[in-house]
Amino acid sequence: MVMCICYCFYNLKQQPKVYATPTNSTALNSMLTGTTGQTVWFTYMLEYTGDTKLNSLPCNYFNSVKLVNNTPSNISFKFSDGALTEFDFLKTATSGLTGGFVANKFTALVQIVNSATGSPIPNEWRKIDLTSEVGGNGVTLLNKTGFTGTTFTITKTQYDAASSNKFDLETHLNDLESNYLGTTGITTNSQFGDEQPFPGSVRLVRSTDIEEMNMLINLPSTQFTTSQNPTYVSADKYITEVALLDSLKEPLVIAKTASPIKRTGTQVFAIKLDF
């Protein structure tokens, strides 16, 4: 598949471990109250406020957290610190940028669904700014330091404070083209989690491996001279099909000719099987 788009959006793939953290507070001050069937959905994104064309897309790996033993809990997450992580590709300058990505903000996308089996609602993701927790100030470009080896916790207080700060895809990529999805604001029809129309063109090329077996069928001049047509009386004989038989003379494959071929002398038929 060949995909051509106007800009290259970095698609985050670094999936953190997300889990419930029991609180010493009341249920009302906890993300998961412990009294009702609830699911907290979580993902994250990186932003560059200097030019939203350079924003990454939100991480497409959604994480869900449910109650453990009906204990009121907040949610925590942590990125692994392997030999090479996605955050190693964070660049600290935009000049001459040809690979990796830049960001000056780190944001969690969170929503509570009051159902143990409920799915996230595309236009209900709340943005919770965690830039300061990775050592950023919203201006300086972020680097790997602070992302790995750090445990982040999101509280009910943070979630409630973000009630009016909903994620909107069109605003997130505003510098790409003004109003390119057709509407602006949180009423944008296509949101994160929906099918997304992006500007550009897509060309699909299908490729399939086909196995072939080629065989040559030799007809000596003295054999295969009898017609199987019950209405045949005399005159020339014509071949209309070639059958390949097993040891019990049961037909395995029957190949038909495009038009009847006159039976005469020694003849050779080429048979090609595709499978």
N, C-alpha and C positions, 0 to 999 in steps of 0.2 A: 504494500500500500504506500502510495506517495501522497503526502499532505503538504499543501502550500498555503500558508496564512500570512497575513500582513506583518505580524510581530510574533516573536517566540515567547510564549508564556511558560515560565518555569513551573513544572508540576511537582509539588512536594510529595515525597514518598517515604520520608523518615517517620516511621510509626512509633509513637511512644507507648510505654506501658501505662495503662490508666486503671485506677482502682479506687474503691471507696475507703475513706479515712474516717473512722468513728470520731465523733465530737463529744466534748463534755458539756455542750450547750443543749438548749431545748430543741425540740423538733422544729419549731418555727424558725430557728436560726440555723438550720441545717439544709443542705441541698436535697438530701433524701431524708424525709421526715420520719420514716420508720413505721408509719401508720397506714399508708396507702400504697397501692401498686404504682410504682414510679420507675422511670428510666431516665437517666441523664445521658444525653448524647454529647459527644465531644469531638472536635477536630481543631486545627490551628492553621494560621497563615502568617506569612511575612509580608510586610508592606514597605514601599519606598515612596514617601510622600512628595519627594522632589519631582517625580514623573511617574504617574500611575501606569504608563505603558510598560514600565519595568517591574510592576507588581507580579509576584508569583500568584498562581491560582491557589485556593485553599487545598490543603491536603485531602485527597479523595478517600483516605482510609478513615471511616467513621468508627469511633469507639463508643460502646454503650456500657454503662455501669448501673447495676441494680443493687437493691438492698441486700445486706448480709446479716442474717439473724435479726431482722427488723430493728437494727441499730441505727439511730440518727447519724448521718454521715455527710461529709463534704467529699469532693473528689480530688485526687492527686494524680499527677502524671510525671514521668521521668523518661528522658531519652537515653538510649544506651550509648556507651562511650567506646565504640569499637576502634579498630585500627584505622578505618576510614568511614566517616559518616557524611551525610548530606551537608552538614554545616561546614565541612571542610571546603565547600565550593562557594561559601560566602566571600564576596570581594569587598575590599575596604576602599575602593575608588571606582568611579564611573568612567574615568578617562581610559580610552583604549579597551573598553570592556568587550570581549569577544566570547567569553565563556563563563559559566557559573551564574551567579545572580547577586543582587545587592538588596539590602533592606535596612531601614532605620527604625522599624517598629515590629514588635512581636505580639500577636494577638491570638487569644483563644476564642473559638466559636463554640458556644454552649447553648443547649436548651433542655428544659425539663419537660418530659412527656408523662402525663399522669396515667400511664398504662404500662404494665410490665412487658407488653408485646408491641407497644406503639412505635411507629416509625417517626423520624424527625420531619418537621414541617419546613419546606424550603425557605419560606420568608420569615421564620421565627428564630433564626440563629442570632443570639446576642453576642456582641463583640466585647470582650474583656481584655483590656490593654495590660500586657505583662512585660512591657519593654524594660521598665526599671529593674525587673527581677533578673534580666540577663545583662545588666550593666549598661543599658542604653539610656539615652535621654530624649529620644525622638528626633534627633538631628544628626548625630554622629552615626556613621554606618556601623552595623553590628558585625561581629566576627564570631568564631566558634566558641570563644570563652563565655561561659555562663549558660550555654545550652546543655552541654553534656555534664553529667555528674551532679546536676541540680534537681531537687524535687520541688515541683510546683504544686501548690494547693489553691483551689478555687473555692471561695466561701459563698454562702447564701447572700451575705452583704454585697459582695462584688456582683453577684448575679442580679440582685434586685436593682443595683445602681445602674446596670446596663439595660434596663427595661425599654428605654427609648433609643438605644443605640443598636439597631438591628443591621445585620449585614445585607448590603444591596450590591449585586454583581455589577450593575451598570456604573454605580458610583465608584466601585473599586477599580474599574478600568476606564474612568472618565476621560483621561487624556488620550485614549485610543481614538475615539471619535465621539463627539457630543451626541448623546441620545441614540446610540447606534442600535439599541434593542427596541427603540420605538417609544419608550416611556421612561420617565426618570422617577427617582424616589422609591420608597419601599413598596409601591404598588406595581413595580416592574413585574410583568407576567413571568418571565423566565428568571429563576433564581438558582442559587447554588443547590444542587441536588436534583434540579430539573434537567431535561435535555436542553443544551445550550447552543443557540445559533451564534457562531463566531464568524466575523468577516473573513472572506477568502474563498478558496476553491479546493475541492477534494477530487482527486482522480484515483479510482480503484482499478487495480489490475489483478485479475484472477489467474492464479497459476496452479495447475493440477498435474501431478505425475501420473502418466498412463503407461502401464506395462504392455508390451507388444510381443506376440509370438508369430513368427513367419514360417510357413511351411510350403514346400513345393510338392504338388500331387502329379505324378507321372502316369499317363495313360498310354500303355503300349498299343500298337495298332491292332493287335489281335484280342484285346480284352476290353470289357465295358462297351460292348457293341450292341447289347440288347436293350430295347426300349422298355420302360416300365409303364408306359402309357397303355392302358387296356384297349384304347380305341385304335392303336397303331396297327396298320395292315402292311404297308410297304413304303417305299420312297426314303428320302434322307432322314437321318436321326439327328436330334438336337439335344444338347445338354442344357438344363435349366437350373440345376443345383448340384452341389457337391457335399456329401455327408461324410463326417469323420465318425467311425464306429469304434466301440470298445471291443474287448476280447470276446464278448458274447454277441457281437454284431448289433449292439444297441446304439442308436445315434446319439452322439454327444454334442456335436455342432453341425448345423446345416447352413451352408453358404449358398445364397442365390445369386445367379448371374443377372446383370442389368438387362440383358436381352438374350434369347436363346442362341447358343453357339453350336454350329454344325459339327457333328462328330465325324472326324476324318483323320486317318493316319495316326501318328504319334503326337500327343498333345501334352502340354504341361500347364497346370493351373497353380497360381500363387495365392495362398490363403493367408490372410493377416487377422489375428485375433487381438482385440483390445480388451483389457480387464484391469 
